Amino acid sequence: MIIDFILDKRFYLPISYITVGIIIYLVICSVINRALNLKNKHINVKKQNTIVNLIKSVFKYLIVIIVIIMILSLYGVDTSSIIASI
């Protein structure tokens, strides 16, 4: 009974979606830090940190929304109206 539950796709796919989402977010954060951490003399350090944090937040929420929509569609929820409202 427990093994059937663990082997069911509704158990392991959400965990894998969340794991892949976290890995993608960490890769994107690493790329953003490397690309925008160039100590530009024309941009104030506080402004540069604000821009980096803003871009990271946008990607974080975008990944969270995509993962939630994928999990909802896995459980049979019609996500077309959710996507249209976003």
Backbone bond lengths (Angstrom), bond angles and torsions (degrees), N, CA, C in turn:
res aa  C-N    CA-C-N  psi(-1)  N-CA   C-N-CA  omega(-1)  CA-C   N-CA-C  phi
1 M - - - 1.447 - - 1.534 110.58 -
2 I 1.320 116.70 -48.32 1.457 120.17 179.81 1.521 110.44 -69.24
3 I 1.324 116.80 -38.02 1.468 120.52 179.89 1.523 110.14 -65.97
4 D 1.336 117.60 -37.90 1.466 120.45 176.93 1.524 110.89 -63.52
5 F 1.331 116.51 -38.30 1.460 120.65 178.75 1.525 111.10 -66.95
6 I 1.319 116.93 -41.92 1.465 120.98 -179.27 1.526 111.30 -68.94
7 L 1.325 116.97 -34.81 1.463 120.48 -179.41 1.515 113.46 -82.72
8 D 1.324 117.32 -5.65 1.458 121.43 178.16 1.529 109.22 -72.50
9 K 1.327 115.81 140.01 1.466 119.41 -177.56 1.515 112.73 -65.92
10 R 1.323 117.88 -23.04 1.460 119.92 178.00 1.525 111.96 -74.11
11 F 1.319 117.79 -9.40 1.465 120.72 175.83 1.526 111.46 -95.65
12 Y 1.323 116.96 -49.87 1.462 118.69 -171.68 1.528 113.41 -88.51
13 L 1.319 119.14 -25.08 1.469 119.20 -179.80 1.531 112.96 -68.35
14 P 1.339 120.62 -42.93 1.474 117.72 175.77 1.529 113.16 -60.18
15 I 1.324 116.47 -37.26 1.466 119.53 177.86 1.523 110.17 -64.76
16 S 1.321 116.93 -41.62 1.465 119.59 179.02 1.528 111.23 -69.41
17 Y 1.341 118.55 -36.86 1.467 120.75 176.00 1.527 110.83 -60.64
18 I 1.316 116.29 -45.21 1.462 120.00 -179.46 1.530 110.63 -65.59
19 T 1.321 116.89 -41.18 1.462 120.55 179.34 1.522 111.60 -63.73
20 V 1.311 116.65 -44.68 1.471 120.42 178.69 1.530 110.12 -65.29
21 G 1.327 117.51 -38.35 1.460 120.75 177.46 1.518 112.03 -62.02
22 I 1.330 117.13 -41.45 1.464 120.80 178.24 1.520 110.86 -66.08
23 I 1.319 116.61 -41.42 1.470 119.99 179.50 1.528 110.53 -64.61
24 I 1.318 116.92 -43.00 1.468 120.34 178.34 1.517 110.57 -62.83
25 Y 1.332 117.37 -41.02 1.468 120.72 179.05 1.527 110.68 -63.50
26 L 1.322 118.17 -42.66 1.458 120.74 179.99 1.524 111.70 -65.49
27 V 1.336 116.86 -37.81 1.470 120.15 177.03 1.523 110.36 -66.23
28 I 1.315 117.02 -43.67 1.469 120.54 179.36 1.526 110.66 -63.46
29 C 1.329 117.67 -41.13 1.465 120.57 177.89 1.524 111.05 -62.54
30 S 1.311 117.08 -39.99 1.457 120.61 178.45 1.522 111.03 -64.19
31 V 1.322 116.52 -43.26 1.466 120.41 179.09 1.527 110.82 -65.29
32 I 1.325 116.97 -41.57 1.465 120.70 179.64 1.524 110.26 -64.49
33 N 1.326 117.02 -43.44 1.461 119.73 179.67 1.521 111.52 -62.47
34 R 1.317 117.14 -40.33 1.461 119.70 179.40 1.523 111.70 -70.90
35 A 1.321 117.30 -38.41 1.463 120.26 -175.82 1.522 112.62 -75.28
36 L 1.317 117.20 -38.63 1.459 119.83 -173.72 1.520 113.74 -103.48
37 N 1.297 117.89 6.01 1.453 121.21 -179.48 1.526 110.20 -100.40
38 L 1.308 115.91 42.73 1.460 121.08 -174.03 1.525 113.42 -95.34
39 K 1.300 118.22 9.95 1.467 122.60 176.72 1.523 111.84 48.14
40 N 1.315 114.58 59.26 1.456 121.38 178.80 1.526 108.59 -68.61
41 K 1.318 117.37 131.42 1.464 121.05 -177.19 1.523 112.20 -74.23
42 H 1.330 117.15 -19.19 1.459 120.39 -177.42 1.526 112.07 -86.97
43 I 1.319 117.87 -13.72 1.458 121.52 -178.32 1.518 108.54 -113.68
44 N 1.326 114.88 133.04 1.452 121.49 177.28 1.532 109.38 -64.09
45 V 1.321 117.24 147.72 1.461 121.76 -177.44 1.528 110.73 -63.72
46 K 1.326 117.37 -38.77 1.469 120.80 179.08 1.524 110.49 -64.61
47 K 1.319 116.62 -41.63 1.469 120.33 178.12 1.524 110.69 -64.93
48 Q 1.314 116.34 -40.67 1.459 120.51 179.62 1.524 110.44 -64.35
49 N 1.328 118.41 -42.40 1.462 121.43 177.23 1.519 111.87 -63.97
50 T 1.331 116.32 -37.89 1.460 120.73 177.90 1.522 111.03 -64.29
51 I 1.321 116.79 -42.76 1.464 121.31 179.28 1.529 110.56 -64.44
52 V 1.335 116.90 -42.95 1.460 120.96 179.54 1.524 110.37 -62.64
53 N 1.338 116.80 -45.50 1.466 120.45 179.81 1.525 111.84 -65.56
54 L 1.323 117.33 -36.20 1.458 121.11 178.43 1.527 111.05 -65.70
55 I 1.311 117.19 -45.00 1.462 120.96 179.57 1.528 110.85 -64.79
56 K 1.331 116.94 -40.49 1.469 120.59 177.24 1.532 110.95 -62.51
57 S 1.324 116.61 -41.77 1.462 119.99 -179.95 1.518 111.70 -65.07
58 V 1.312 117.05 -40.78 1.460 120.66 178.69 1.524 110.44 -60.72
59 F 1.319 116.94 -46.90 1.457 119.91 179.30 1.525 111.92 -66.80
60 K 1.334 117.27 -36.54 1.462 120.35 179.69 1.517 110.54 -62.63
61 Y 1.327 117.22 -48.27 1.460 119.63 -178.62 1.524 111.84 -70.30
62 L 1.309 117.28 -32.22 1.457 120.28 176.18 1.528 110.70 -64.54
63 I 1.318 116.87 -44.11 1.462 120.80 178.32 1.522 110.75 -65.44
64 V 1.336 117.42 -41.33 1.468 120.47 178.84 1.519 110.91 -61.65
65 I 1.317 117.75 -43.70 1.465 121.40 179.49 1.528 110.56 -63.36
66 I 1.323 117.23 -43.97 1.470 120.41 179.87 1.525 110.91 -62.95
67 V 1.343 117.32 -43.56 1.464 120.75 179.97 1.527 110.58 -64.55
68 I 1.317 117.62 -42.13 1.473 120.43 178.90 1.519 111.18 -63.02
69 I 1.322 116.88 -42.36 1.463 120.17 178.94 1.527 110.90 -65.04
70 M 1.320 117.35 -38.73 1.462 120.10 178.25 1.533 111.30 -65.81
71 I 1.330 116.47 -40.17 1.467 119.83 179.32 1.526 110.46 -68.20
72 L 1.329 117.40 -41.59 1.460 119.80 178.37 1.518 111.78 -63.22
73 S 1.324 116.91 -40.19 1.459 118.85 179.08 1.529 111.19 -68.79
74 L 1.319 117.54 -27.47 1.455 121.36 176.11 1.526 111.42 -65.23
75 Y 1.324 116.43 -35.67 1.459 121.11 179.41 1.527 113.12 -87.31
76 G 1.313 118.17 5.03 1.457 121.66 173.62 1.515 115.23 93.43
77 V 1.304 118.28 10.35 1.459 121.57 178.31 1.526 108.60 -79.03
78 D 1.326 116.22 135.26 1.462 120.70 178.33 1.530 108.53 -74.24
79 T 1.308 116.49 109.03 1.463 121.02 -174.58 1.527 113.06 -95.76
80 S 1.314 118.34 1.59 1.459 119.46 -178.52 1.513 111.62 -65.52
81 S 1.331 118.35 -36.69 1.462 119.70 178.14 1.527 111.38 -71.75
82 I 1.313 117.02 -32.95 1.461 120.17 176.88 1.532 110.46 -66.76
83 I 1.316 115.65 -43.40 1.462 120.26 178.92 1.523 110.22 -64.64
84 A 1.307 117.27 -40.42 1.469 120.97 179.95 1.523 111.21 -66.51
85 S 1.329 117.85 -35.41 1.455 119.83 -179.48 1.522 112.17 -76.04
86 I 1.324 116.10 -25.20 1.477 118.54 177.72 1.508 108.69 -72.59
